[in-house]
Amino acid sequence: MQGKGLIKLLVIVVSLACLYSLSFTWVTRNVERDAENFAKGDLAKEKSYLDSMAGEVVYNLGFAKYTYREAKANELALGLDLKGGMNVTMEISLDELIRNLANNPKDEKFNKALEQAVAKSKTSAKTVVALFMEEYKSIGATTPLSTFFSTKDNAALIKPGDSDSKVESFLQKEADNAIQNSYKVLRTRIDKFGVASPNIQIQQGTNRILIELPGVKDESRVRNLLQGSAKLEFYETYTNQEVYPLLENIDKTLASTLKAAPATTATAAADTSKKSDDLLSNLTGGKKDAKKDSAAVNLGQKNPLFEVLRPAVYMGENQQMALMPGSMVGIASLKDTAKVNAYLQRPEVKSILPGNLKLLWAVKPEQKTPEQLSLYAIKGAGQDNGAVLTGDVITDATANFDEKNQPVVGMQMNSEGAREWKKITAKAAQNRDAIAIVLDNVVYSAPSVNGEIPNGSSSISGSFTVEDTKDLANVLKAGRLPTTAKIVEEAIVGPTLGQAAIDAGVNSAVIGIIVVMIFMIAYYNTAGIVANIAVLLNVFIIMGVLASLNAVLTLPGIAGIVLTMGTAVDANVLIYERIREELGLGKSIRQAVADGYKHALPSILDSQITTFLIGIILFLFGSGPILGFATTLMVGIITSLFTAILVTRVIFEWMLAKDFKIKVSFPWSANTLHNANFKFVQKRKIFYAISIVAVLISAASIFTKGFSLGVDFQGGRTYTVRYDKPVDLEAVRTNLDDIFKKTTEVKVFGASNQLRITTTYHIEETSDTADKEVLDKLNQGLSKVDASNKHEILSSQKVGPSIATDIKSRATSSAIFSIIIVAAYILIRFHKWEYSVGAAIATIHDAIILLGLFSILDGIVPFSLDIDQHFVAAILTVIAYSVNDTVVVFDRLREFVSKPNAHNEDLGDVVNHAINSTLSRTIITSLTIVFVLAVLFIFGGEVIRGFSFAILIGVIVGTYSSIILAAPSVYDLRKGKHLAEGNTAKKAEVVRP
């Protein structure tokens, strides 16, 4: 084998890289364990401890140092289903945007079209803009749309007489801008909330933003934070010279009113002193002297405020400290901002500050002070109309470069704003005062005004990066688009349920590894040991790659890892079975190993590529936990190819060099299915009949009984409830039906005292008021069952009807697209349409039967068989594994028909021979996956029980179809033709030259 040294080096490099990526998780877990030990159950104390560690170096590698915050950003994060927390989907109100862009017209047809568009958007996959255009045309309106949108603010973009298509493009562009701007605002709000490892992303092609907040507990605060209207305002500012005396007075007042004991430990005080020293060093260009050091000491324990808020000073001439110009009055470490806020809220401090002064923090740290935030003094913030200007006067904002090629922001205002801006800037320019740009009570910028700006066109400069100017431009544009964002989908997972999911996931993973390893050794002898080494290395690399990608590990993700362990041996099985065939031909073990890897490679690649394609489709069409499963699946395929093909080959070469005896079987397993000679083609009509009956029964159940749809497919609210003791299911259902006046779905979820409850009550309403009403009625109904049997809500999920429609549409598209793309790949790979049709017949057969079983068994089996996103992931995975098996048979069939004497053989015999020669591989691979799926089904937890059941049944059905349907279908489609060349044969069932 060539390149052994390179492969060994690659294994070492990849292993070290994975170890490095996973080490961040180990470091952060240690810090969090210390926080738990320190807090002893006090969550506020634990959070305070972690906040204090945010900027501290916790990982020193010599060549790089990482703070806790940086290490946390690089760890393998846990998803909501494992850690608990909140997951919401925000929908941007594009109808408000359209009205705002048209200056809220009173035109009856305009408003009717918009109302109908909003109503249809709840059950349509089209955008509100597209639906509005359709509705406006359908109601017979004659007024050109450009008439409404050619306002003063839009004059540069839309003019009277512009076509409807141009108006639609304009509206869609503005809608995209609104979504991007809302994303920026929500991103900032979430960062302020202090959630560890939040995830926020725009759902492409929609007006929705997906947000995951692991570990969050105050759901009401999150809702208020996310749904509040963003209001951009401009404020005059106080200067540092005006505010510093007030801060000194506050510091003295706090020193006299607080207890004599310092608020922090001696160590913390010393640390603060050091940071003050660092601050002054930065401000004076790194110069140090006794006076500066003395100044730093003075900011110690006798100065409570200045201990945590360093005033904005610098070392002036004659080595004397001086106050910095501008409106920035202080700087504090991120961990100390809460303490500064607490000081400023004290009654004795409020009495010192003027009523129209408000101290606001900057939106984020500057690059030169990455762990510190600046504090600004805002003028007029306490008055009713303290803002001198609001963001609705801005017509555009762009990120540009000045003549010195420095990043700046260009801002344009309408005529009304320009008039006011001229007055404001003229006043501020007299003393070069600053104007603060404030959004959500956070200062995004506070540029000084150099001169009067008469025309409303301004350039904002500063120590900006290119990204800073883009962010500021987006914020300024957000002021012109006062759209609101509302929660249309929500899921809350309590920490108790999350811990149970972790336990179930870890148990299933460990047991899955053990089962696979035992089977491989028991069946393949020493070769099984080599495969097990590859499996363990594969799992390690998967975890390392996921960590390096900053992927979020979810319960379906763990299921993906467990499944990967089952499929990782698939390549090994193909290789080992081929080695056994070569040994059966009398070859030496060295030659058999070489030929086994060589001949198995095409089948391995074909089977894994088809599965990878399904993973891509899952990734593109899925959301939430399904993305975790798709990511793990794709990563697992790549890593398993690396370990199964390259790593095991290097190990075998080493064993051969050391004269170790390599065995690929035990006496009992050596001839398993070795001489199989089943007449599949001759009996194909019997199997066709069985499949047709199964498909008809499945279809009958699908169209008569239907399915139990999950909440993400039908909309509504779902709650996981746990009682102290087992409860009567019918009593719960009856009480809830009476309360909601609707049929309520109540199912046992795991243990007999745990329920999954779904209601469509207020399905159209997604407001906080509706949420509270539904929750109150739920608790009322649950309490009526048995007053002595207490209950708690472990998790909840809310899905609006528009979201449900979109999810169903994406699911249907993904299933159809999967079959098409797999068929296309097979057509390209095998150059015969009959192969594609045969694979498509098998996969459609599998999908219908799996759907039928979920319909037939729903309500019969003691676990949930809801059709939801997890089921879609399962059915696509089944399609992948079905095609995986099918492709292996096709590869062997193609190999046989390419032999020189193939034209002399009966076509049926060739097909039979191909199926029989791969039968052991097909059965063994399916068995390993079935073993793993059985472990997932039993130990994986209730959340993925239906998911694992679907794949388990699907793999069994898929194995059947790949043997019984796929290749025999190719036989029927190719009868009368040369299988390899396509020439017409003289006899229907014999391949002739």
N, C-alpha and C positions, 0 to 999 in steps of 0.2 A: 504494500500500500504506500502510495506517495503522499508526502505532506504530513507525515505523522508528527514531526516536530512542530510544524505550524499549528496543527490541531491542539497539541498539548499546550502550546503557548496561548492559544485562543481560549482554551478552557480555564487556564490560570487567570488570564486577564478578565474574562467574563465573571469568574467567581469572585475576584477581588472587587470588581465594579459593583456586583450585587451585594457583597458584604458591606461595601461603603454605603450604598443606598439604604440598606436595612439598618445600618448602625444608628441612623438618626432616630428611627423608631425606638430603639433600645435606649438611647440617651433621653429622649423626651419621656418615656415611660418611667425611667428612674427619677427624673425631676418631679413628675406627677405623683409618684409613689412617696417621695419625700413630702410633697404638699399634703397628701392624705394623712401621713403620720403626724405632721405638724398640726393640722387642723382638727384631727380626732373627731371627724364627723361634722364639723362646722363648715358648711358650704361657702359661706361668705368669707370665712378665714382662709379657706383653701384657695378661693379665687384671688384674694388679696395676695397670698403667697406667690401664686403663679404670675400675677400682674407685676409683682416686684422683681420676678426673675426674667421678665420679658426681654430686657436689654442686657442681661448678664451673660457672659460667655460660659456656656455649659459644655462645650465640645471643642477641645483644643487639639488639633491634629499636627501642630507645628507649622505646616505650610498654609494652614487655614484655621480660622477661629469662627465659631458659630454661636450666636446668642440663642437663648431658648426660643425666641420667636422665629429665628431663621431655621433652627432645627425642626421646629414644629411644622414649618412650611414644607419641609422636605421629608416628613415622615410618611409612612403608609397609613393614610387616614381611614377611619372606620365610617361606614355609611350609617344612615339613620336607623336602619333595621338592626344594626349591631350596637350602636351607641345610644340610641334614643335621640330625640330632638324634633325638629319641625321642617317640613318640606312644603313649599307653597309655589303655586304658579300664579304670577301676576299678569293680568290682562290690561293692556293700555287702551283707554277709551278713545278709540279713533273717531267715534261719532262726535265727541266733544271737539276733537281736533278739526274735523270738517266744518262744524258750525263756527268755530273760532276763526278759521281761515276765511270764511265767507261773511264775517262780522255778524253772525247770528241773524240771518235773514228771516223775515216773517212770511215768506212765500209759502203758501199752503202745499204745493206739490213738492217743493224742495224738502220740506220737513216730513212730509208723508213718505217720500222715497227713502229718506234717511231712517225713519222709524221702521219701515218694512225691511230695510237692509240689515238693521240691527237685529230684528226679530229672526230673519232668515239665517243670520250668522251663527245662531245657536244650534242650528242643525245642518249647517253647510260647511264645507272645507274651504270655501272661497273667502277672500279678505273682505272686510267691510267696504273698502274703497271700490273693489270690483262689483260687489253687490249693489252699492249705491248707484254706480253708473248704470247698471242693468235696470234697476227699479225706476230710475229717473226717466229712462227711455220708454219703459213699458207702460207707465201711467199716462203717456201722451203729452208730456210737458213740452212746450214750444220755446220757452225762454232758454237761450244758450247758457250753458253752465258757466262759461267764461264771464258772463255778466255778474255773477255772484262773487267770483274769486278774483276779479281784476280790481282789487282794492288798492289803496295807497301803499299799504305795507307790501303788497305782492306785485307792485307795478313793474318791477324789474324782471318778474318771472312769468306773469300772466297778463295778457292785454285783451281788451274787448275784441271779440271776433275770433279769438283762438279756438281751434277745434276741440271737440270733446276728448279726443285721444291725448292732446297736449295737456288738457286739464287733468285727465286721469294720471298721466305721468307725473305731473306736478304734485297731485295729492298723494300718490304712492311714495314719491321721494320725501315729501314732508312727513308722511307716516313713518317711513324708515328712520328719518331724523329723530322723530319723537320717541321711537322705540330705543334708539341709541342713546338719546339724552336721558331717558328714564332709566336706562341701564346704568349710566354713570351716577345718577342721583341715588339709585338703590344701592349701588356698589359702595358709595360713600356712607350711606346710612348704616349698612351692615357692618362696615369697618368700625364705625363709631359704637356699634352695639357690643363689640368685643367678643364675637363668637370665634372660637378656634376652628380653623380650617373650613371657612364657609365656602360654598360653591354657588356661583351665580352665572347663568348663561342664557343667551337669547335663543329661543326655539326658532330656528331658521324657517323662514317662509310664513311665520305667523306674527301676531302682535302680542306674543306672550314671552315672559321671562321666568325661567325656572330658578328657584332659590332653595338651597339646602342649608340648614343651620343645625349642625350636629351639637348635641348636648344642651341646647337651649331649653329653658324650663318655663319662662314667663311668656306664654303664647299670646296673651292679651297685649302685652307691651310690644311684641313683635308685629302684631297686626296693626296697631296704631302707628308704629314707626314706619312700616312699609306703605301704608295706605294714605298717609297724610299728604296733602297737596304741597308741592314744592313751590316756594315763592322766592324769586330772585329780587334782591333789593340793593340799593346803593346808599351808603351812609357816610356822612362826614365823620371825621375822627378827631380825638384828642391827641395831642403830642405826648411823647414820652416825658418831656420836661414838665408838662402840666400834671401828669399822673404819678410820677415818681414820688413827690411829697405825700400823696395820698397813700401809696403803698408803704412808705416808711411809717406813716401814722398807723396803718393797719397792723404792720409788723410789731410796733411797740404795744399797741392795744392787745394783740393776741398774746404777747409775752407776759403782759400783766394779768390777763384774765385766765390764761391756761394754767394748769397745775405746774408746780415747780419741776416735776419729773419730765424729762424730755420725751417727746412723742415717739422718738425712735431710739433704738439701742445705740450704745457708743460706737459700735461697728458701723451702723448705718450712718451716724453723724459723720464719722470719719470718711465714709464713702462719699457722702454728699459734699463734704469739703473738697475732696479730690475732684469731684465733677465740677464744682464751682471754679476750681483752679483750671481745669481743662477748658471751661467756657471762656474765662478771661484770656487764657493762652490763645484760643482761637481768634478772639477779638483783637488781640495785640500782635498778631503775626507770630506767635510762638515765643515771645520774649518772657522771661521769668525774672523776678527780682523780689527782694524782701518785702517791699510795699505791697506787691500783688499778692504774695503769699499771706501777708497780714490781712489783706482785704478778704481773702477767701476764708480765713479763720473767723473773721467777724460775721460771716454768713453762717454761723453755726447754731448751736442749740439755743442761744438766747434770742435768736431771730426766727421764730416759727415759720413765718411766711417765706422769708428769703432763704430758709433752709431748703425749701422745695421749689421755689420760684426765683430763679436768678434774675436780677434786674438787668435791663438792657444797658450795659455800660461798656466802655472801652478805655484803654490806657491812652490818654492824650499826651500833649506836650508836657515836658518836665516830669514825666512819669506820674502824672496825676490822673485819677480816674475821672471820666467824663460821661455824661449821658448821651446815648446814641440818638440821632435825629429820627423822626418818623413816628408812626403810631404803634409800633411794636414795643411793648412795655416790659416784657419778660419772656423767659424761656424755661420750660420745665421738662424733666424726663417724662416719658409716656406713662411710666408707672406712678408718677406723682401727681398727674393731672386731677385725679379724683380727690386727692387730699387738698389741692389748691381750691377746687370747686367747693369742697366742704367748708373750708375757711371763709370763702367769699359769701357763703350763704348764712353765716352766723349773724345774729341780730346786731351785735356790736360793730360788725364790719359793714353791714348794710347802712347803718346810720352815718358812716363816714363817707361813703360814696355818694356823689350827686345822683339825683333821681334820673337824669337823662344819660348816665354813663353805664355802659354795659361792657364787660370784659368777655371777649369771645376768642376761642382757640382757632388756630389755622386748621385747614382741612387735613393736612398731612405734614410730616416732617420734611425739612429741606434736605437736599443731598449732603450738605456739609455737616448737618446735625441729624443723622438718621434715627436716633432714638429720642429726639426731643421735639416738643411742639412750641410754637411761638404764641404769645397771648397779645391780643390787640385791644385797644381802647376805642370803643364805638360811641359816637355822639348821637343823642336823640333816640336811642333804642328803647328807652323806657316810656316814651311818649306815644300817644295814639297814632300819630302820623310821623314817626321819627325818621323814616326813610325819606331821603330827598328825591329818590326816583325808584321806580320799580321796573322789573325786567320786561314788561309787556311793550315797552317802547322800542326794544331792540328788533331790528329787521334782519340782521345777519351778523355773524361773527366767524372769523376765519383764522387759522394758524398760518402765519407768514414769517418772513425774515426781513430784517431791516437792512440798511445800506452796508452795515458791517457784518452782514450774514449771521446776525444773532436772532434767535427765535423770539417773535413777538406775536401779539394777538391784535387783529384788526376788528373794530366794532363799529357797526353802522346803526343809526337810530332813525325813527320816523320824524316827521316835521315837528310834532308836539314834543317828542323827547329831545330833539336838537335844540329847541328854544330853552327848555329847562336846563339842559346840559351846559349850554353856553353860560347861563347865570351861575350854575354850581361851580363850573371850572374856573370862571373868572374870580369868584370869591376865594376858592381854594388856592389859586395861583399866586395870590398876594403874598402868602408866606410859604408857598410850596407845600401846602398841607396835602394829606393823602385822602383818597376816597376809597372806602372799603367795599368790595364786592362780596355780598353775603347771601348764601343759600342755606336754608335749614339751620340758621343760627351758627353757621360755620363760615369763617373767612377764607375765601378762595384766593384773593389777592387784595393788596392795599397799596396801589401805586400812587406815588406823589404826582401832583399836577404841576407841570412846568409852565403852562400858559393857558389862556382862554381857548376853548375849542368851539368855534362858531357854527360849524356845519353838521355836527352830530357824528362825524367820522373820526374815530380815535384810534390811537395805537398804544397798546399797553405793553410795556417792556419791563424787564427785571431779570433776575438770575434764573431764567426759565430753561428747561430742557424742551426738546421738540414735543415730547409726550405731555409735558405740562401745558404747553400752548394748545394742544389738541383738547385736553381736558377742560381748560378754561373756556375755550371757544364753545364746546358742547354745553357747558354750564350757562354761558351767556345766551345761547340759542334756546335753552330750556325755559328761560324766562318768557320767551315769546309764545311758547306752546304750552299753555296751562292745561294739559291733559291730566287726568287722574288715572291712577293704577289701582285696580281692585283685585282681590284674591278670588280666583275662580276654581282653584283646586288646592287642597290642603291635606296634609297627612301629619299626624302627631304620633310619635312612638315614645312611650314611657321608658325610663331606664330599666325598669324591671323586665319588660318584654325584650328590651335590647340585650340584657345579660343572658336571658334564656336563649335568645338566638345565637349569641356567641358560643354558649355551652354546646348547643345543638350542632353548630357549624364545626367547632373544633372536634367534637366527638365523631361526627361523620367523616371528617378529613382523616383523622388518625385511624379509625377503623377501616376506612376505604383503602388507605395505604397498606395496612396489615393484610387485608383480604387479597389485594392484588399481588403483593409480594409472596404470600404463602402459595397462591395458585401458580404463579410463574415458576417457583422453585419446584413445586410438586409435579408440574407437567414437563418443564424443560430442563430439569437437572441443573448442571453448572451454568448453562446458558441463561437460565432463569435468574441466577445470582447476578450475572452481568446486566440483565434487563432491569433488575431491582436497583442496582447502582445508578443506572440511567434515570429511573423513575424518581429516586430521591434527589438527584442532581437537578432534574427537571423541575421539581416542586420548588427547590431553592432558587433556581434562576427565575421562575415565574414570579415569585414573591419579590425578588430583587428588581426585576423589570417593572413590575407594577409600582413599586416604591419610586423608582427613578422617573416614571411617567407621571408621578403625583396622582396616580389613580386612587379612587375611593373604593375600599373593599366592602362589598355588600354581601348579604346572605346568598343571593343568586351567584355572586362572584365566587364565593366559597364553593358553591355547587359546581361552578365552572371548573374550579381547580380539582375538585374530587372527580368530576367527569374526565378531565384531562389526564388524570392518573390512570383512568381506565382506558382511554384512547391512546395514551402514550405508549402502551405496550402493543398497540395495533401494528405499528411499523416493525417492532421486534418480532411479533407473531408472523408477519409476512416474510421477514428475513429467515426466521428459524424454520418455518415450514418449507421454504425454498431450499435451505441448507439440507434439510432432511431428504428432500427429493434428490438433490445432487448426490448425497451420500448413498441413496438407494441405487444410483446409477454406477456405483463402484468407485467414485472419486475419493481422493484423500481428503482429510479434514481441512487441510490448508486450502486446497483447490475448491472444496465445497463451500467454505466460508467466503472465498473471493467471488465465486459464481453466484452464491446465494444473495450477497449484497448487490451484485451487478444486475441480476434478473429481477430482483424485487423492487428496485428503485423506481421504475416507471409506475408501477401500481401504487407505491407509497405516495409518490408525488401527485398522481391523479386523484387519489382518494382524499389526501389532505388539502389539496387546492380547492376541491369542491366544498369541503367543510369550511375552509377559510372564506370562500365567497359568501356563504351563508352568514358567517360572522360579520362580514362587512355590511351586509344588508340589515342585520340586527342592529348594528352600531348606528347606521344611518337613519333607520326608522324608529328605533326604540328610544326610550327615555327612562330616567331614574335608574332603578336597580337593573333593568335590562341592559343598560349601557355597561354596567359592571360585568354582567355575564358575558356580553359580546367581547369586551376588552380581554377578559380572562381567556375566553375561548380562542381568540386570535393569537394572543401571546403564547398560549399553551401549545398551539399547533406549531408555531415557529420553533419554540424551545424543544418540543418533543422531537421534531425532525433533526435538530442539532444533536441532541443527546442520543437518539435511537440510531441514527445513521453514522455519525462521526465518532461520538464518544465510545459507543459499544465496539465499533470496529477497531479503534485504537487499543481497547482492553483485550480484544481477541488476538490482535497482532502481538501484544505483549505476552499473552499466555502461550501463544504458539512459539515465540522466541524462547520462552523459559521451559518449553516442553511440558506445560501443564496439559493434562488430559481434558479435552473439551467434549462434553456430552450435551446433546440437544434433546434428550428424552430419557425416560426410564423404560424398563422392559414393558411395563403395562401400558405406557402411552406411545410407544414407538410406532405402532401400526394403527393407531386410532384413525379411522376413516381413510386409511392409506390406500386400500384397494376398492374404494367406493365405486359402485357402478350402477347407480340408480337411473332408471329410464324416465327422466324428467320430461323430455320432449314427447315421448310416446303417451305419457299420462297427463299431458298438459291440459287437456280439455276437462278432465275431472277437477284439476286445481282451478282452472278458469271458472268452472261452475261454482265451486266453493267460494271463490272471491266475489263473483257476481252476486251470490246470495247474501254474503256478508255486507257488500256495498249497498244492496237494496234495503236490507234491514236497517242499516245505519242511516240511509237517506230517509226511510220512513220515520224513524225516531226523530231525526233532525227537523223534518217538516211538520210533524204532529206534536211531539212532546216539546221540542225545542231545547233551549239551554238555560242554565242558570247563569245570567250575565253578571260579571263582577262590576263593582261600582265604577271602575274606570271605563267601562263600555256603555253603561246605561245612565250614569250620573246619579247623584244622591250623596248620602252620607253613610259611612260605615264605622262602626265602633267595635273594638274588642273589649269585652267586659269580663271581669272575673269576680265571682261570688266566693264568700268564705267556705260555703258548702255546696254540694251538688244541687242543681235547681231543676224544676219541672219546665221543660222546653215549651210545652203547649201553654202553660200558665203565663210565661214571659211573653209569648207571641200574642195571646189573647189580650193581655193588659196593654201592650204597646199598640195593637190594632185599635183598641178603644180610645187610646190617647191621641194617636195620630189621625184617626179616621181614615186610615189607608192600610193596605196589606203590608205587613212588615216581615222581612226575611230574617229568621232567627235560626242559626245553626250552631251546633256544638263545635268548638274550635280547640281541638286538643283534648284536654282533661274535661271531665263531665261538669266541672264548675266554671268552665270558661266558654264564652259565647262570642260569635261574630254576628252582629246585628246591622242590617242595612235597611234604610228607609229612604223613600223618595219624597217625603214631606218637605215642602218648600224647596223643591229641586231647582226651581227657577231663581230662587233668591240666594245670593252669596254674601250678603251683608253680615256684619257682626251681630246685628239685631236678630236676624234669622238664625244665625249659628247659636246664639244664646237661647232662643226660643226652642229650637230643636233639642238642645242639650238639656234644658229644664224639663221638657216633656219626657225625654228619655229617662232621666233620673226619677221622675215621678212614676213612670210606668214600671221601672225596675224595682223601685222601693215597695210597690204594692204587692209584689209576689210574696214576700215574706219579710216583715219588718225586722226580724231577728237575724236575717241572713244578709249581712252587709255586702256591698259591691263596690268595685272601683273600675274606672275606665282606664285601660292600659294603653290604648292607642285609638286614633280616629283618622278618618280620611274623608275629604270632601271633594267632589268632582262636579263641576258645572256641566250642563247639557252640551254646551259648545265644545268643551274639552273632550267629553265622551265621544261626540261625533267625530272629532278630529282623530282621536286615538283609534276608533274603529276603522276610519278611512285609511290611516297609516298602516294598521295591522293587515287589512285586506290587501293593500298595495304591496306590502312586504312579502306576503305569502305568494301572490301571483308573480311578482318580480323574481322571487327566489326560484320558482319552477322554470321560468323563462331563461334566467341567466345560467342555471345549471344545464338545461337542455342545450343552450347555445355553446357552453364550454365543451360538452360532450360531442357536439357536432363538429366543433373546431378540432378537437383532439382525435376523434375517430374517423372523421371525413365521411360519415354515412348518416343520413337522416334517420335511418331505422334505429340506430343506437339511441339517438335523442328521444325518439318516440317511445322506445322501450323503457328508458329511464323515466320519462314523464308519466307513462302508464303506471309504473310501480309507485312513484311518489304521490300521484293523485289518489291511487288506491289506498296508500297508507294514511294520507290526510283525512280521507272520507271515513275510513274505519275508526281512526282515533277520535274524530269529531262525534261519530255515532256512539262510540263507547262512553264518551263523556255525557252524551245526552241520555243514553239508556241507564247508566249507572248512577246518575245524579239523584240523590235522595235515597239511594239504596246502600251505598258504601258509607262508612262512618267518618268521612272527611270531605272537605269542600272540593267540588269539581267545577268551580266557576270558570267561565270563559273570560279571561282577562289578558293583560299584557304578558304575564308569566306564561300563560298557555300558548300565546303566539310564539314566544321564544322557544317553548318546548316543541311545538309542531315544526318550526323551522329547523330546529336541531335534529328532529326525527328525519326530516327530509334530507338533511346533510348526511346523517349516518346511513340512511337507506341508499342514497346515491353512492356513498363511500363503498358499501358492499357491492353494489351493482357494478361500479367501475372496475373493481378487482376482477370480477367475472368477465367483464368486457375486455379487459387487458389480456387475460389468458385466452379468450376466444380469438382476439386479434393475433396473438402470438401463434396459435395453432393454425389459423387459416393462411398465415404468411409462410408456412413451411412448404418446401418444394412439392411434397406429395399430398398436400391438402386437397387438391382437386380430385383425387382418387377416392376420397372418403365421403361417406354419407353425411349430409349436412346435419341431420339430427344427431348422429354419433359425435360429430365435432362439438356441437353445443353441449351435449351430455358430458363429454370428456372435459370441457372447460369448466362446467359447473362442479363436477365431481372432483376435479383436481384442486379446486379452491375451496372445497366444502369444509375441510378441517380448519382452514384459516378463518372462514366465515363463522363457523360455529364457535371456535375458540375466542375470537375477538368479541363476538356477541356475548359469550359467557362472561368474559372479564368485565364488560360494560354492565351487564345485568347484575353481576355481583356488586359492583360499585353503586348502581342505582338502587338496588335493594337496601344497601347501607344508608344511602341518602333518604330513601322512603321511610325507613324505620327510625333512624337517629337524627335526620336532618332538621326536625322541627316541623310544626304545623304550617308555618308560613310557606314552606316550599314542598309540602307533601303532595299537593295536587300537581305541581310542576314536575317533581321527580316521578310521580305515577305516570304522567303523560309520556315522559321520555322512556320510562321502563316499558310500557306497553308498546310505544312506538318502535323501539328497537327490536322487540320481538316480532312485531308485524312487518317491520322493514326487512328483517332477516329473511322472513318467509317470502316477501315479494321479490327480493333480489335473487333468490334461488328459483322460485316457482314462476314468476311473471316476467321479469325483465328480459333475460336471455331467451326464453321460449317465445316472447313477443317478437324479438328480433328475428328469430327463426321463421315465424309466420309471415313477417313483413318481407323477408328476403327469399322466400321460397321461389325457386325458378331462376334465381340469379346466383352468379358466382359471388360468394361472400366478400372476397377480397377485391375482385376486379369489376364486378357488376355486369358481366356477360350473361346472356340468356343461356340457361342450361337445357339439356335435352329432356331431363326428367325433373319433375317438380321437387323431389326431395334429395337429389344427388347433385353435388357440386362437380361440374365438368370443366375442362379447359375451355 
